[in-house]
Amino acid sequence: MYKSYIDFRCLNRYVSLLEGKGLIKVLGNDPTLYVITEKGREFLRKYQEVKKILG
């Protein structure tokens, strides 16, 4: 969080959005650990393709 220079409230909004869209999920019972889902990986792949096309 600190290295990203995003304040806590903003970070919570992003995490809620990503979790709500199924792009990340809580790992086990630890609410501070998140992992990317397969849907999240697919999103990143497609995002990279778009970035490459737009150059």
N, C-alpha and C positions, 0 to 999 in steps of 0.2 A: 504494500500500500504506500509506504513512504517514498520508495524510489520512483513510483509512478506519478507522484505529485497530484494525486486525486484525493480530495478530502473524503472523510468517512461517509458522510451522507450521500455524496455522489457515487462513491464506490458501492454502497448498499443498493442504490437504484440500478446500477449496471448489473450487479449480481442478481438482483431480483428479476430483471428483464431477461438476462441470459438463462436463468433457471426456468423462468416461466415459458420461454420459447423452446426449452428442452435442449439447449446447447451445452449446458453444464449441469452437474448434479453433485449433491453432497456425498462425500466418500464415507461410507459407514455411518457411525453415530457421532462423528466429529463435525460439528457445524462450521468449523473453520477451515476444513479441507474440501476442496472442490476438484472434480475431474471433468475433462471434456467428454462429451458423449459422442457416439457415432454421428449423430446429426450435426453436432458441433464440428467434427472433423470434416464432414462433407461441406458444410458452410465455408470453412477455411479454404478447402480445395477450390471451391467455386469462386471465392473472393480472390484468391491468388490468380486464377485464370482471367478474371475481369481486370485485375491490376496489370497483368501481362499484356492484354489486348489494348488497354488504354495507354500503356507505356509511360 
